[in-house]
Amino acid sequence: MSANGPECFERTADGIRLFVRLTPKSSADRVDGVADQGDGSLRLKVRVRAVPEDGKANAALGVLLAKTFGVAKSDVTLVTGATNRSKALVIAGDPDRLAEIAASLSRS
């Protein structure tokens, strides 16, 4: 949580943990703002064109987030939610830079 309220991410020692609500089979790959989960938690809304079969949507999510945050695909790791729309991912890199990007996505 920030001074301004809840966020869709947490800083870690070596990056951020990002909380996502994924919508597969969308018309475009894009980050689409923030969703309130109704329990006070927030998730970054992400849409991908890939189907939710054989990890294709999760792979597309990793590629999109790597591009969005300017990191290598190998720096984006899915930690929870492999078969669920609600996911948590760790993005490795400079925590301050990554948190700034995540905060700007939260405001858009």
Buried (B, 14 or more C-beta within 10 A) or exposed (E): EEEEEBBBBBBBEEBBBBBBBBBBEBEEBBBBEBBEEEEEBBBBBBBBBBEBEEBBBBBBBBBBBBEBBEBEEEBBBBEEBEEEBBBBBBBBBEBEBBBEBBBEBBEE
